Amino acid sequence: MPIPEPRKGEKESEYISRCMHVVGKEEKRDRALAICYRKYRERKNK
């Protein structure tokens, strides 16, 4: 499952919504949210 990368300047809520459209199709909601939040925070901390 390809997890989308956060775009430059993209707000957290925008990214989570976009990510959930992709990841939410293959994972349960709680797990998909955790994956998306982790990906966003990893990118933000780089």
N, C-alpha and C positions, 0 to 999 in steps of 0.2 A: 504494500500500500504506500504510494508516494504521499508524503506529508508536504503540503505546500509551504514554501518559505515566506516569512513575513516580508512585505515590500517596504522599501525605504519610506519613512514618514507615515506608515500605516498605523492607525490607532489600534490599541489592543482589542477593543470591541469589534472593529471591522475585520481584523485578522481572525478572531475566534469564530465569527459568523462564517467567513469564507472557508476556514479550515474544517468546520463542522459539516459543511456540505460534502466534503470529500471523505473525511475520516468517519463521520457518523453513519455512512452507508455500510461500513465494514465492522464497526465496533459498537458496543453498547454506549449509551449516552455518557455515563460517568467516565468510562475509560477514554472515550473520544475527547471529552473536555480536558482531561488530565494530559493527554498527548498534545493537544493544541496549546494549552497554557504553557507546558514545559518547553515546547518548540519556540513559542513567542519569547519567553523569558531568557532562553539560551541565546537567542539572536540579539536581544536587547543588551545582554551583558557582555557581548563581544566587542 
